[in-house]
Amino acid sequence: MKFICLGLILLSMIACSKPTKKNMTTLETKKDSISYSIGMEIGENFQTQSVEVNPDVFAQGFDDAYTESTPLLKDSEVRIVTQNYRQELRSKQNELRKQQLEENKVGGENFLAENSTKEGVIVLPSGLQYKVLNNGDGSTPKATDKVKVHYTGKLIDGTVFDSSVESGKPYDTGVTQVIKGWTEALQLMQVGDKWELYIPSNLAYGARGKGPKIGPNTTLIFEVELLGIE
């Protein structure tokens, strides 16, 4: 995992003529908008990677470098500090990932065990669970087919991480070009069906997770409506 998006930092140095003022409430120029947007991306990048900085000191370091002022640290000292912190950060992230792997695994297993006892929930041999919300009477897709669906994806705490319904645009995909839980379910559904899927992590994104919204070993819930076969 990268310690810093170097290209983004360099771009911010080019785009900004001076550090953004504290408590700025308006962006008066195009340069202001570019500078602020890149600053937000850097902040989000740091937050995602758990990079802890003092914003005021960070701003001074940036300003010293950009204006070629006399720095508080020599280049050799900067390299040592960042290399040491990079290693420290990597160790922290590895420990956090191990913790997330176990917590998500146990949480998902407990959720699925309880969910399997609820009325209307069907449990398949693979571990996939589903509940029929609406019955259709159309055809059933084959593995070689492409389908059009509407879906809403949620974590087990109810947090929505993605939704074609909210965007208003149905999702077109091959039956086998999605996570395993979807592939299995789609080949059981009929056009017009609307199911709620409860997908264990091994049938979803597994230990790798997907981006910042779906952590490792995460059990997922999808509401899927099969609109058509193409």
C-alpha contacts under 8 A as a table, 3 or more apart, distances in Angstrom:
res1	aa1	res2	aa2	distance
1	M	90	R	7.49
2	K	5	C	6.87
3	F	49	Q	7.60
3	F	86	R	5.90
3	F	89	L	7.76
4	I	45	N	7.86
4	I	46	F	7.63
5	C	8	L	5.40
5	C	9	I	6.52
5	C	42	I	7.93
5	C	45	N	7.79
6	L	9	I	5.12
6	L	10	L	6.18
7	G	10	L	5.15
7	G	11	L	6.06
8	L	11	L	5.03
8	L	12	S	6.19
8	L	38	I	7.35
8	L	42	I	7.16
9	I	12	S	5.14
9	I	13	M	6.41
9	I	42	I	7.41
10	L	13	M	5.09
10	L	14	I	6.48
11	L	14	I	5.15
11	L	15	A	6.12
12	S	15	A	5.02
12	S	16	C	5.97
12	S	35	S	6.53
12	S	38	I	6.17
12	S	39	G	7.27
13	M	16	C	5.62
13	M	17	S	7.75
13	M	62	F	7.79
13	M	66	Y	6.32
14	I	17	S	7.61
15	A	31	K	6.77
15	A	34	I	6.89
15	A	35	S	6.01
16	C	19	P	6.96
16	C	31	K	7.03
16	C	32	D	7.82
16	C	35	S	5.58
18	K	63	D	6.82
19	P	59	A	6.53
19	P	62	F	7.76
19	P	63	D	6.42
20	T	24	M	7.50
20	T	35	S	7.71
20	T	36	Y	7.45
21	K	24	M	5.74
24	M	27	L	7.75
27	L	30	K	7.84
27	L	32	D	5.36
27	L	33	S	5.84
28	E	32	D	6.33
28	E	33	S	7.76
29	T	32	D	5.05
29	T	33	S	6.50
30	K	33	S	5.12
30	K	34	I	6.21
31	K	34	I	5.08
31	K	35	S	5.93
32	D	35	S	5.10
32	D	36	Y	6.00
33	S	36	Y	5.18
33	S	37	S	6.00
34	I	37	S	5.20
34	I	38	I	6.16
35	S	38	I	5.34
35	S	39	G	6.08
36	Y	39	G	4.97
36	Y	40	M	6.18
37	S	40	M	5.12
37	S	41	E	6.36
38	I	41	E	5.01
38	I	42	I	6.22
39	G	42	I	5.12
39	G	43	G	6.17
40	M	43	G	5.00
40	M	44	E	6.09
41	E	44	E	5.10
41	E	45	N	5.96
42	I	45	N	4.95
42	I	46	F	6.13
43	G	46	F	5.14
43	G	47	Q	6.11
44	E	47	Q	4.99
44	E	48	T	6.02
45	N	48	T	5.23
45	N	49	Q	6.27
46	F	49	Q	5.17
46	F	50	S	5.89
46	F	51	V	4.78
46	F	52	E	7.30
47	Q	50	S	4.93
47	Q	51	V	6.05
47	Q	52	E	7.71
48	T	51	V	7.73
48	T	212	P	7.27
49	Q	93	Q	7.70
50	S	89	L	7.64
50	S	93	Q	7.83
51	V	89	L	7.26
53	V	57	V	7.89
53	V	58	F	6.72
54	N	57	V	5.42
54	N	58	F	5.93
55	P	58	F	4.89
55	P	59	A	6.02
56	D	59	A	5.09
56	D	60	Q	6.32
57	V	60	Q	4.96
57	V	61	G	6.16
58	F	61	G	5.15
58	F	62	F	6.16
59	A	62	F	5.01
59	A	63	D	6.03
60	Q	63	D	4.97
60	Q	64	D	5.96
61	G	64	D	5.14
61	G	65	A	6.21
61	G	71	P	7.45
62	F	65	A	5.27
62	F	66	Y	6.03
63	D	66	Y	5.03
63	D	67	T	5.84
63	D	68	E	7.97
63	D	69	S	7.80
64	D	67	T	5.43
64	D	68	E	5.61
64	D	69	S	4.67
64	D	70	T	6.65
64	D	71	P	5.96
65	A	68	E	5.03
65	A	69	S	6.51
65	A	71	P	7.28
66	Y	69	S	7.79
71	P	74	K	6.91
73	L	77	E	5.89
73	L	78	V	6.23
74	K	77	E	5.13
74	K	78	V	6.26
75	D	78	V	5.04
75	D	79	R	6.31
76	S	79	R	5.19
76	S	80	I	6.41
77	E	80	I	5.13
77	E	81	V	6.16
78	V	81	V	5.18
78	V	82	T	6.10
79	R	82	T	5.32
79	R	83	Q	5.92
80	I	83	Q	5.19
80	I	84	N	6.06
81	V	84	N	5.30
81	V	85	Y	6.10
82	T	85	Y	5.00
82	T	86	R	5.84
83	Q	86	R	5.03
83	Q	87	Q	6.39
84	N	87	Q	5.29
84	N	88	E	6.27
85	Y	88	E	4.87
85	Y	89	L	5.89
86	R	89	L	5.11
86	R	90	R	6.11
87	Q	90	R	5.10
87	Q	91	S	6.28
88	E	91	S	5.23
88	E	92	K	6.30
89	L	92	K	5.06
89	L	93	Q	6.10
90	R	93	Q	5.11
90	R	94	N	6.14
91	S	94	N	5.13
91	S	95	E	6.28
92	K	95	E	5.18
92	K	96	L	6.09
93	Q	96	L	4.97
93	Q	97	R	6.00
94	N	97	R	5.09
94	N	98	K	6.26
95	E	98	K	5.14
95	E	99	Q	6.26
96	L	99	Q	5.06
96	L	100	Q	6.12
97	R	100	Q	4.97
97	R	101	L	6.01
97	R	216	P	7.55
98	K	101	L	5.09
98	K	102	E	6.44
99	Q	102	E	5.40
99	Q	103	E	6.08
100	Q	103	E	5.07
100	Q	104	N	5.74
100	Q	215	G	7.28
100	Q	216	P	6.62
100	Q	217	N	7.89
101	L	104	N	5.47
101	L	105	K	6.00
101	L	207	A	6.86
101	L	215	G	7.96
101	L	216	P	5.43
101	L	217	N	5.58
102	E	105	K	5.07
102	E	106	V	6.15
102	E	217	N	7.85
103	E	106	V	5.36
103	E	107	G	5.92
104	N	107	G	5.00
104	N	108	G	5.81
104	N	215	G	7.82
104	N	216	P	7.03
104	N	217	N	5.49
104	N	218	T	5.50
104	N	219	T	7.52
105	K	108	G	5.26
105	K	109	E	6.17
105	K	201	S	7.81
105	K	217	N	5.38
105	K	218	T	6.82
105	K	219	T	7.87
106	V	109	E	5.14
106	V	110	N	6.13
107	G	110	N	5.24
107	G	111	F	6.13
108	G	111	F	5.07
108	G	112	L	6.14
108	G	156	I	7.64
108	G	200	P	6.91
108	G	201	S	7.73
108	G	217	N	7.91
108	G	218	T	6.63
108	G	219	T	5.14
109	E	112	L	5.24
109	E	113	A	6.08
109	E	200	P	7.78
110	N	113	A	5.15
110	N	114	E	6.27
111	F	114	E	5.34
111	F	115	N	5.92
111	F	156	I	7.44
112	L	115	N	4.88
112	L	116	S	5.90
112	L	198	Y	7.49
112	L	200	P	7.66
113	A	116	S	5.40
113	A	117	T	7.20
114	E	117	T	5.71
114	E	118	K	7.29
115	N	118	K	5.42
115	N	121	V	7.31
116	S	121	V	5.99
116	S	122	I	7.13
116	S	123	V	6.57
116	S	129	Q	7.27
117	T	121	V	7.23
118	K	121	V	5.83
120	G	131	K	5.73
120	G	132	V	7.33
121	V	129	Q	6.55
121	V	130	Y	5.56
121	V	131	K	4.74
121	V	132	V	7.90
122	I	129	Q	5.49
122	I	130	Y	5.35
122	I	131	K	6.22
123	V	127	G	6.34
123	V	128	L	6.01
123	V	129	Q	4.46
123	V	130	Y	6.75
124	L	127	G	5.46
124	L	128	L	5.37
124	L	129	Q	6.12
125	P	128	L	7.31
127	G	199	I	7.66
127	G	200	P	6.80
128	L	181	G	6.41
128	L	197	L	7.40
128	L	198	Y	6.24
128	L	199	I	5.35
128	L	200	P	6.55
128	L	203	L	7.60
129	Q	197	L	5.89
129	Q	198	Y	4.93
129	Q	199	I	6.52
130	Y	195	W	6.48
130	Y	196	E	5.44
130	Y	197	L	4.41
130	Y	198	Y	5.82
131	K	195	W	5.59
131	K	196	E	5.16
131	K	197	L	6.66
132	V	135	N	6.93
132	V	193	D	7.57
132	V	194	K	6.32
132	V	195	W	4.57
132	V	196	E	6.49
133	L	193	D	7.63
133	L	194	K	5.33
133	L	195	W	5.22
133	L	196	E	6.84
134	N	192	G	7.56
134	N	193	D	5.42
134	N	194	K	4.85
134	N	195	W	6.84
135	N	190	Q	7.88
135	N	192	G	6.43
135	N	193	D	4.66
135	N	194	K	6.62
136	G	190	Q	5.82
136	G	191	V	5.68
136	G	192	G	3.78
136	G	193	D	4.34
136	G	194	K	7.68
137	D	190	Q	6.11
137	D	191	V	6.38
137	D	192	G	6.36
137	D	193	D	7.61
138	G	190	Q	5.08
138	G	191	V	4.29
138	G	192	G	6.27
139	S	190	Q	5.15
139	S	191	V	5.59
139	S	229	I	7.94
140	T	186	L	7.71
140	T	187	Q	6.20
140	T	188	L	6.57
140	T	189	M	5.71
140	T	190	Q	4.51
140	T	191	V	6.50
141	P	145	D	5.97
141	P	146	K	7.83
141	P	147	V	7.46
141	P	175	V	7.57
141	P	186	L	6.57
141	P	187	Q	5.31
141	P	188	L	7.74
141	P	189	M	7.41
141	P	190	Q	7.32
141	P	229	I	6.56
142	K	145	D	5.34
142	K	175	V	7.34
142	K	187	Q	5.88
143	A	174	G	7.89
143	A	175	V	5.46
143	A	176	T	6.04
143	A	183	T	7.70
143	A	187	Q	6.91
144	T	174	G	7.22
144	T	175	V	6.71
144	T	176	T	7.42
145	D	174	G	6.01
145	D	175	V	5.97
145	D	229	I	6.87
145	D	230	E	6.82
146	K	172	D	7.01
146	K	173	T	5.48
146	K	174	G	4.13
146	K	175	V	5.79
146	K	229	I	5.95
146	K	230	E	5.25
147	V	172	D	5.69
147	V	173	T	5.61
147	V	174	G	6.18
147	V	175	V	6.69
147	V	226	L	7.42
147	V	227	L	7.56
147	V	228	G	5.72
147	V	229	I	4.42
147	V	230	E	5.58
148	K	170	P	6.31
148	K	171	Y	5.55
148	K	172	D	4.52
148	K	173	T	6.68
148	K	226	L	6.42
148	K	227	L	5.39
148	K	228	G	5.14
148	K	229	I	6.27
148	K	230	E	7.26
149	V	170	P	5.54
149	V	171	Y	5.23
149	V	172	D	6.52
149	V	224	V	6.72
149	V	225	E	5.49
149	V	226	L	4.72
149	V	227	L	5.10
149	V	228	G	7.03
150	H	163	S	7.81
150	H	164	S	5.61
150	H	165	V	5.96
150	H	169	K	7.78
150	H	170	P	5.03
150	H	171	Y	6.08
150	H	224	V	5.85
150	H	225	E	5.17
150	H	226	L	6.82
150	H	227	L	7.11
151	Y	163	S	5.68
151	Y	164	S	5.53
151	Y	165	V	6.26
151	Y	170	P	7.94
151	Y	171	Y	7.82
151	Y	222	F	6.56
151	Y	223	E	5.34
151	Y	224	V	4.48
151	Y	225	E	6.29
152	T	160	V	7.12
152	T	161	F	7.99
152	T	162	D	5.96
152	T	163	S	4.17
152	T	164	S	6.45
152	T	165	V	6.62
152	T	222	F	5.56
152	T	223	E	5.20
152	T	224	V	6.82
153	G	160	V	5.75
153	G	161	F	5.80
153	G	162	D	5.19
153	G	163	S	6.04
153	G	220	L	7.13
153	G	221	I	5.83
153	G	222	F	4.50
153	G	223	E	6.62
154	K	157	D	7.73
154	K	158	G	5.56
154	K	159	T	5.25
154	K	160	V	4.28
154	K	161	F	5.70
154	K	162	D	7.29
154	K	220	L	6.10
154	K	221	I	5.05
154	K	222	F	6.18
155	L	158	G	5.35
155	L	159	T	5.24
155	L	160	V	6.58
155	L	161	F	7.32
155	L	214	I	7.97
155	L	218	T	7.73
155	L	219	T	6.92
155	L	220	L	5.20
155	L	221	I	6.03
156	I	159	T	7.32
156	I	219	T	6.77
156	I	220	L	6.30
156	I	221	I	6.53
160	V	163	S	7.42
161	F	213	K	6.47
161	F	214	I	7.96
163	S	166	E	5.39
163	S	167	S	6.60
164	S	167	S	5.02
164	S	168	G	5.86
164	S	169	K	5.50
164	S	170	P	5.72
164	S	171	Y	6.53
165	V	168	G	4.98
165	V	169	K	6.72
165	V	170	P	7.20
173	T	177	Q	6.53
173	T	178	V	7.49
174	G	177	Q	4.98
174	G	178	V	7.25
175	V	178	V	6.63
175	V	182	W	7.72
175	V	183	T	5.43
175	V	186	L	6.74
175	V	187	Q	7.69
176	T	179	I	7.75
176	T	180	K	7.71
176	T	183	T	5.47
177	Q	183	T	7.71
178	V	182	W	6.23
178	V	183	T	6.28
179	I	182	W	5.50
179	I	183	T	6.39
179	I	203	L	6.44
179	I	204	A	5.28
179	I	205	Y	7.10
180	K	183	T	4.99
180	K	184	E	6.19
180	K	203	L	4.86
180	K	204	A	6.23
181	G	184	E	5.35
181	G	185	A	6.22
181	G	199	I	5.86
181	G	200	P	7.98
181	G	203	L	4.90
181	G	204	A	6.19
182	W	185	A	5.09
182	W	186	L	5.88
183	T	186	L	5.40
183	T	187	Q	6.55
184	E	187	Q	5.62
184	E	188	L	6.93
185	A	188	L	5.26
185	A	189	M	6.35
185	A	197	L	7.89
186	L	189	M	5.17
186	L	190	Q	7.99
186	L	226	L	7.81
189	M	193	D	6.14
189	M	226	L	7.33
190	Q	193	D	5.47
190	Q	226	L	6.99
191	V	226	L	5.12
191	V	227	L	5.72
191	V	228	G	5.55
191	V	229	I	7.39
192	G	225	E	6.78
192	G	226	L	5.55
192	G	227	L	5.80
192	G	228	G	7.60
193	D	225	E	5.77
193	D	226	L	5.66
193	D	227	L	7.93
194	K	223	E	7.12
194	K	224	V	5.56
194	K	225	E	4.11
194	K	226	L	6.43
195	W	223	E	5.75
195	W	224	V	5.37
195	W	225	E	6.43
196	E	221	I	6.97
196	E	222	F	5.62
196	E	223	E	4.29
196	E	224	V	6.22
197	L	221	I	5.52
197	L	222	F	4.99
197	L	223	E	6.15
197	L	224	V	7.36
198	Y	219	T	7.36
198	Y	220	L	5.99
198	Y	221	I	4.68
198	Y	222	F	6.66
199	I	203	L	6.16
199	I	204	A	6.39
199	I	219	T	5.71
199	I	220	L	5.14
199	I	221	I	6.13
199	I	222	F	7.84
200	P	203	L	5.57
200	P	204	A	6.45
200	P	218	T	7.30
200	P	219	T	4.65
200	P	220	L	6.63
201	S	204	A	4.78
201	S	205	Y	5.96
201	S	206	G	4.81
201	S	207	A	7.58
201	S	217	N	5.00
201	S	218	T	5.10
201	S	219	T	4.72
201	S	220	L	7.12
202	N	205	Y	6.70
202	N	206	G	4.78
202	N	207	A	7.89
202	N	217	N	7.36
203	L	206	G	7.02
204	A	218	T	7.81
204	A	219	T	7.34
204	A	220	L	7.23
205	Y	208	R	6.28
205	Y	209	G	4.96
205	Y	210	K	6.48
205	Y	216	P	7.46
205	Y	217	N	7.25
205	Y	218	T	7.41
206	G	209	G	5.83
206	G	216	P	6.19
206	G	217	N	5.02
206	G	218	T	7.03
207	A	215	G	8.00
207	A	216	P	4.41
207	A	217	N	4.76
207	A	218	T	7.93
208	R	215	G	7.47
208	R	216	P	5.18
208	R	217	N	7.39
209	G	214	I	5.37
209	G	215	G	4.67
209	G	216	P	4.15
209	G	217	N	6.53
209	G	218	T	6.92
210	K	213	K	6.89
210	K	214	I	5.03
210	K	215	G	6.45
210	K	216	P	7.64
211	G	214	I	6.02
211	G	215	G	7.35
212	P	215	G	6.72
214	I	218	T	6.49
215	G	218	T	5.73
